[in-house]
Amino acid sequence: MRKAVPADIPELVRVINRAYEAEAFCIAGDRTHAEEVASFMEAGVFLVLPDGADRLRGSVFLRREGEIRWYLGLLSVDPDFQGQGLGRVLVEGAEAFCRREGGKFLDLTVVSARQELFTFYGRLGFSPNDVLPFRAPEKLKVPCHLVKFTKALLPALEL
Ligand SMILES: CC(C)(COP(=O)(O)OP(=O)(O)OC[C@H]1O[C@@H](n2cnc3c(N)ncnc32)[C@H](O)[C@@H]1OP(=O)(O)O)[C@@H](O)C(=O)NCCC(=O)NCCS
């Protein structure tokens, strides 16, 4: 796994939009575009899994939210490579990155219609702790909200 650079933007857009086709039943349109990925890259960091050639198999976005908190977003594995442990590799790599940067808590949000992700993130040690409105209600095809999940990155005694 490595940090993405601006030359990765077209592949990031491809992988994220392909992965997020999983949300097409509840959210209209592409998940992202090049300008948004470029602005996210300035605000935070994308970690990527290259395939050895010029393609990416997966990616995850991280942004510092304060002294000890980080936000994880846009977790994406190319559908051709899902179910092989790459999602876990990306989340665990993201956790390690945040720990190295002094992070103690990692937050993320899940669209309420994607209940299979509650299980996925639960298996990875995240717990639900809040609900928020969906960021772009005009794109919703069915009523949805966001469920916020958090994971402590250190044992309680070390927090
Ligand atoms: C969610 C996503 C990143 C998972 O990636 P993946 O490579 O298929 O996941 P992994 O193979 O690493 O699975 C990790 C664990 O989660 C479990 N898991 C994977 N998909 C799951 C699902 N749909 N429901 C329940 N559990 C699931 C696996 O069994 C595995 O458990 P284990 O390691 O304890 O055996 C991938 O499906 C994806 O890109 N989805 C579309 C984009 C998306 O929904 N992103 C998250 C938005 S918040």
The ligand as an SDF file (V2000), in Angstrom:
LIG
                    3D

 48 50  0  0  0  0  0  0  0  0999 V2000
  -16.9790   -2.6980    1.3400 C   0  0  0  0  0  0  0  0  0  0  0  0
  -15.7560   -3.1610    0.5400 C   0  0  0  0  0  0  0  0  0  0  0  0
  -14.6520   -2.1230    0.6390 C   0  0  0  0  0  0  0  0  0  0  0  0
  -15.2760   -4.4970    1.1310 C   0  0  0  0  0  0  0  0  0  0  0  0
  -14.1030   -4.8810    0.4310 O   0  0  0  0  0  0  0  0  0  0  0  0
  -13.7290   -6.4180    0.2360 P   0  0  0  0  0  0  0  0  0  0  0  0
  -12.3440   -6.4850   -0.2870 O   0  0  0  0  0  0  0  0  0  0  0  0
  -14.7790   -7.0860   -0.5460 O   0  0  0  0  0  0  0  0  0  0  0  0
  -13.8030   -6.9450    1.7620 O   0  0  0  0  0  0  0  0  0  0  0  0
  -12.8980   -8.0840    2.4080 P   0  0  0  0  0  0  0  0  0  0  0  0
  -12.8130   -9.2320    1.4550 O   0  0  0  0  0  0  0  0  0  0  0  0
  -11.6260   -7.5080    2.8940 O   0  0  0  0  0  0  0  0  0  0  0  0
  -13.7780   -8.4790    3.6680 O   0  0  0  0  0  0  0  0  0  0  0  0
  -13.4150   -8.0830    4.9890 C   0  0  0  0  0  0  0  0  0  0  0  0
  -14.3580   -8.7200    5.9740 C   0  0  0  0  0  0  0  0  0  0  0  0
  -15.6730   -8.2100    5.8170 O   0  0  0  0  0  0  0  0  0  0  0  0
  -16.5650   -9.2370    5.4790 C   0  0  0  0  0  0  0  0  0  0  0  0
  -17.4340   -8.7020    4.4290 N   0  0  0  0  0  0  0  0  0  0  0  0
  -17.0660   -8.3070    3.2010 C   0  0  0  0  0  0  0  0  0  0  0  0
  -18.1300   -7.8610    2.5160 N   0  0  0  0  0  0  0  0  0  0  0  0
  -19.1700   -8.0100    3.3610 C   0  0  0  0  0  0  0  0  0  0  0  0
  -20.5580   -7.7730    3.2390 C   0  0  0  0  0  0  0  0  0  0  0  0
  -21.0900   -7.2780    2.1130 N   0  0  0  0  0  0  0  0  0  0  0  0
  -21.3580   -8.0550    4.2870 N   0  0  0  0  0  0  0  0  0  0  0  0
  -20.8440   -8.5660    5.4160 C   0  0  0  0  0  0  0  0  0  0  0  0
  -19.5460   -8.8160    5.5980 N   0  0  0  0  0  0  0  0  0  0  0  0
  -18.7340   -8.5490    4.5740 C   0  0  0  0  0  0  0  0  0  0  0  0
  -15.7210  -10.3780    4.9670 C   0  0  0  0  0  0  0  0  0  0  0  0
  -16.3410  -11.6250    5.2240 O   0  0  0  0  0  0  0  0  0  0  0  0
  -14.4610  -10.2090    5.7470 C   0  0  0  0  0  0  0  0  0  0  0  0
  -14.5910  -10.7620    7.0560 O   0  0  0  0  0  0  0  0  0  0  0  0
  -13.3510  -11.5540    7.7320 P   0  0  0  0  0  0  0  0  0  0  0  0
  -12.0780  -10.8220    7.3280 O   0  0  0  0  0  0  0  0  0  0  0  0
  -13.6330  -11.4580    9.1760 O   0  0  0  0  0  0  0  0  0  0  0  0
  -13.4420  -12.9120    7.1520 O   0  0  0  0  0  0  0  0  0  0  0  0
  -16.1170   -3.4120   -0.9490 C   0  0  0  0  0  0  0  0  0  0  0  0
  -17.1860   -4.3210   -0.9980 O   0  0  0  0  0  0  0  0  0  0  0  0
  -16.4750   -2.1580   -1.7070 C   0  0  0  0  0  0  0  0  0  0  0  0
  -15.6340   -1.4900   -2.2990 O   0  0  0  0  0  0  0  0  0  0  0  0
  -17.7920   -1.8610   -1.7440 N   0  0  0  0  0  0  0  0  0  0  0  0
  -18.3150   -0.7260   -2.5070 C   0  0  0  0  0  0  0  0  0  0  0  0
  -17.9450    0.6240   -1.9050 C   0  0  0  0  0  0  0  0  0  0  0  0
  -18.4240    0.7430   -0.4880 C   0  0  0  0  0  0  0  0  0  0  0  0
  -19.5080    0.3010   -0.1290 O   0  0  0  0  0  0  0  0  0  0  0  0
  -17.5820    1.3670    0.3460 N   0  0  0  0  0  0  0  0  0  0  0  0
  -17.8790    1.6160    1.7500 C   0  0  0  0  0  0  0  0  0  0  0  0
  -18.8080    2.7500    1.9010 C   0  0  0  0  0  0  0  0  0  0  0  0
  -18.9540    3.2730    3.6020 S   0  0  0  0  0  0  0  0  0  0  0  0
  1  2  1  0
  2  3  1  0
  2  4  1  0
  2 36  1  0
  4  5  1  0
  5  6  1  0
  6  7  2  0
  6  8  1  0
  6  9  1  0
  9 10  1  0
 10 11  2  0
 10 12  1  0
 10 13  1  0
 13 14  1  0
 14 15  1  0
 15 16  1  0
 15 30  1  0
 16 17  1  0
 17 18  1  0
 17 28  1  0
 18 19  1  0
 18 27  1  0
 19 20  2  0
 20 21  1  0
 21 22  1  0
 21 27  2  0
 22 23  1  0
 22 24  2  0
 24 25  1  0
 25 26  2  0
 26 27  1  0
 28 29  1  0
 28 30  1  0
 30 31  1  0
 31 32  1  0
 32 33  2  0
 32 34  1  0
 32 35  1  0
 36 37  1  0
 36 38  1  0
 38 39  2  0
 38 40  1  0
 40 41  1  0
 41 42  1  0
 42 43  1  0
 43 44  2  0
 43 45  1  0
 45 46  1  0
 46 47  1  0
 47 48  1  0
M  END
$$$$
